[in-house]
């Protein structure tokens, strides 16, 4: 099984190689041995720190007792995706077909691959290889091989709401001599190895050929369950890409960024006095809030600059004054009274994703 994807950084390849003598009558199951591996000492992201990891193996035959005793014959590890292997001392477990080994990965190791071998009393064997079974102490490196390239990456900068699903689109160009490259995208918050949030691409991108060697692709990223993000996940997110073709491979951890903000809301502006005397002053009040991913209701958005805008008839909106929100998101803005009747609104433009506008309040001038 092979999993090449930006959202699957661990266990990217699982391979079993069996050597066995089958029953020519076909009256029994194939004498295949199935090893199961487990590792203790990993964090929630499947990475190891500087301490040792205990590897546990349990191997059983599909023939059951007919195959006789099953023995784990070897446990090896690799720091370079299986190009070189190092055997570990193996300790037989308390039950037939079980064994353990301990591994302390060097600080320079980004990935740990594992290989296990086992045999039964009939001479049947299995070799199971797990590429990138877990992460090591070092940060994961980026990778570029061959002529494959990704360029001109654009991702929309939007404000997210706290409930429901939203979608973000990303566009990019893939260039490769074969013209058949494919890419997988993931948007993550935190570090690439230990993300604190992740938005995935639920379907394949839509690509349009630009030439025999290049294509322009559009991918859709789904927010899935935003309530699980939490307010701490607001801020800069990074776009990672894994691309493959017949002639190359690209793994980039940070090809673009997007700022995810908790969506802001402005209450309808209230302008007093009404009516206003020509040549006097008006006072506009309102409240700026933003979605609270840690709760259920919007919370006050403090310390933000809010604009008071005025419009007469069909004329464009113009900013006449500004104010700063207090700890509860409330803002109070004073300004000279207009020369004629019109409408006021509040506008906040400090977050990505376009302006946040309030409802309007009309004023009559006497």
N, C-alpha and C positions, 0 to 999 in steps of 0.2 A: 504494500500500500504506500502511495506517495501523496503527500500533502504539501504543495508548493503554494504558499499564500502569505500575504503580509499579516494576516490575523492569526496564523498558526506558526509561531516561531519555534515551538518545541515538537519533538517527535515528527519530523518532516518526512521520514521514511522508515517503514517497518518491513523487514524481509525475513522470511523463513526458508531455509534450505533443508529438505528432508532427504535422507538416504534410507531406504527400507526395502525389504523383500515382501512383496504382496502375496496373499493367499491366492493361488491360481484358480481355485474353485469359486472364488468370489463369495464365499459363505460368511465372511467376517469383514469387519471394518478395516480400512487401511491402517497399518500399524504406525500411525503418526504420533509423535511426541509433541506435547504442547507445553512450552515453558511460560511461566508467568513471573514478571519481574516487579519488584517494589523497591522504593528508596526512601529511607527516613533521614531527616536532617535537612529537608528542603523548605523554603518559604512558600507562601501562598501562590507565588508566581512561578514555582518550579525551578527556582535557582538556589544554589548552595552558597554559603558564605565561606569563611576560611576554615571551618571545622570539617571533620570527616563525615562521610556519608556511608550509611550501612546499606548494602545492597542485599536483598533477599530474593532467592529464586526457588520456585516450586515447579517441578516438571512431572507431568503425568502422561501415560500412554492411553490412546483411545481404545486399546485392546484390554485395558484394565489389568487384572492379575495374570492374564494369559501371556503378557509380554515379560513377566518377571519383574525384577527390581529395576527401577529407573535411577540413574546416577547422573548428577550434574558434574560434568567433567571439566568445565572451565568458565571463568568470568573474566572478560577483558574490557578495557576502556580505551577511548581514543579522543584526542583533543583537536583533530583535524578532519572530522567527518568521515573517519574510517580509512584514511590514507596510511596511517600507522597505528598499531595496536600494542598495548602493554597488558600482559597477563597479571592478574591479581591473585594473591594467595587465597585459596578457597577452603572454607571450613564446612564440613558436612553437617547438615542439620539433624535434629532429633528424629525426623521421619524420613523414610525412603523418598528420594527425589527432591530433597530440599538441601539448600546450601546458602552460606552467606559469605560476603567479602566486604572489606572496608576500603574506602577510597578517599584520599585527601587531594583534591584538585589543586594544582598550582595556581597562584594568584593571576597568572597570565592567561588562564583558560576561559574562553567565552562559552563554549559548548562542550558537553560530555556525551559521547556516543558509547553505547554498550553492546557487547557481543557475548552471548551465552551459548554453551554447547552442552548437550546431554545425550545419553545413550541408554538403551534398555538391555536386558539380559539376552535378547535375541540378536543384538548387534545393530539394531536400527538406531539412527542418530538424527539430531536436529541441530541446526545453527540458527539462532535468532539474532538479528542485528537491528538495533534501534538507533537511527541517526538523530543526534541532538535529543537524547533522552531527557536531559535536563540542562539548565544553564549553569555555567561556572561562575567564579568570582569576578571575572573581567567583563567589561561591557561588550555587547554584541557588535562585531564589526560590520561595516557595509561591504558590499561586494559588487564588482563589475568585471565581467569576462566577455570577450568577443566584441562584436561591433554593435550590439544592441544598445540603444540609447533612449532615454525619456527626456522630453524637453517641453518648454512652454506650458508649464503646469499652472492652472488657475483654479481657485476654489472660491465660492461665494462666501462673503463675510456677513453672517446673519445673526440675529438675536433669537435665542431659543426660548420657548415657553416651558412651563414646568410640567405640563400634562400632555398626554397624547404623543403621537409620533410625528416627526417632521423629517424632511429630506433636504440634503444639501447636494449640490452637483459639483463635480470636479471635471475639468477638461485638460487633456494632455495630448502630446504628440509622441508616438512610438516610431522609431526609425530602426530598420534592420534590413540587411541584404536579402533575407528570405521573404520579407514582407508579410510574415505570418506570426508576428509577436503577439503575446497576450499579457495583460497586467492585472494585478490584484491590488486593491487599495484598502487602507484602514486609517482612520483618523483617531489619534490617541492623545491623552493628557497625561502629563508626568514624564517618566522616562520610557524609552522603547522597551527596555527589559522588564520594567515593573510599572506598567501603566495604571493610573488611577481611574481612568475612564476610557471607553473605546466606542467608536461608531464604525459600523462595518458596512461593507458593500453587499447587499442581499442578492443582487443579480449581476449578470455579466454586463460589462460596459457595451455601449453602442458605438461602433467605430465606422468611420467613413474614409475610404482610401484617398490620400492626397497625391500619391505617386505609386510606382511599383515597389518602393521601399518604405514608404511612410504612411501612417494613418492617424487621423485625429479622432480621439475617443472621448466619450462623455460617460462618466460613472455617477451613479446615485448612491449616496451614503445615508443610511437610515439611523435615526437617533435611538430607535428601540424604546427602552423604558427610561425616560429622562428623570423620573423621580429618584432613581438610584444614583444619579450623578452627585448630588449634594452641592451646596454652595461653594465648597472648596474647589470644585472642578471648573468654575468659571475662569476665564483667562485664555492663554494661548494654548491651542492644540496643534499637533503636528501631523502632517500627512506622510505616511510611509507607503512605499510601493515595492512590490516584487514583480518583476517582469521576466518572461522566458521566451526564447525562440529556439529554432534549430541551430543558431550560430552564436547564442550569447545568453547571459544572465545578468540581471540588475537587481540589487537589493539596496534601496535608499531609505534611510530612516526619517529624513526631513527634507522633502522636496518642496513643501509649501506649508504655510501656517494659516490658521484662521482663529479669530478671537470669538469665543463663545461667551455671550453675556446673558445675564438673567434679564429677561424682557422687561422694559420700563413701561409705566403707565402714568398718565396725568389725569387727575380729576378735572371735571368741567370748571373753568375759571369763574370766579365770582368777582364782579367789579362793582364797587361802591364809590360815591353815593349814586343813586338812581332816582330821578334824572340828575345830571351833573351840570353845574353852572359853567358857562363858557368863561375861560380864563382861570378856572379853579384847578383842582387836582383830583385824580382818581387813585384808588387803591385796588390792586388785583391780588387775590389770594387763590391758592390751589395746593395740591399735594402730589408729589412725585413718589411713586413706589416702584418696586421691581419684584418679579417673581421670586419666591423663596423656595429653593429646591430642598431645603431642610424642613419645610413646614407645609402648610396648606393654603396660606393666604399671603398676598404680597406684603412686603415690609418697606418701611420708609427708606428712601434713597437720599442719604445725607451728603452735604458738601458738593452738590452739583449745581451748575449754572443753568438757570431757566430763563428763557426770553419771553418778554411780553410783547405780543404783536398786535397790530391794529390794521383793519381793513375797512375802507369806505366804499360801499356799493360793490362794484365788480373790480375795483382796483386791486393790485397785488398786495399781499401781506407785507408789512414793514415792521421791523423791530424798533420799539420806542423806548425800552428799558430792559434791564436784566436784574436778576436777584439770585441768591444762593439759598439752597434748601437747608433747613435745620436738621437736628438729629432725627426727627420724625418724618423728614421728607417734605415738611411744609415750607411754602415760600410766600413772601409778602413783598409786593413790588409797587412802588409809588411812581406816578408819572403825571405830567401836565395833562389837563383835560383836552380832548380833541376839539377841533374847530367846528365839527359837524357830527351828525349821527353816524354810527358805524358799529363794528363788532370787534371784540377783543378775544384773543386766545393765548394760551401758553404753549411754548415749544421747547423741547429738550433735544439737543443734537449731539450729545457727548458720547454716545455709544454707536458701534457699528450697526448696520442694518437699517439705516434710514432714520428720519426724525420721529420723535414721539410727540403727538399733538393732543391738546385738550379739546373738550367741547367748547363752543363759543358762548359769549355773553354779550348781547346787544346793549348799547347805551344811547340815551337820548340827551342831546345838549340843549340847554335853555339859555 
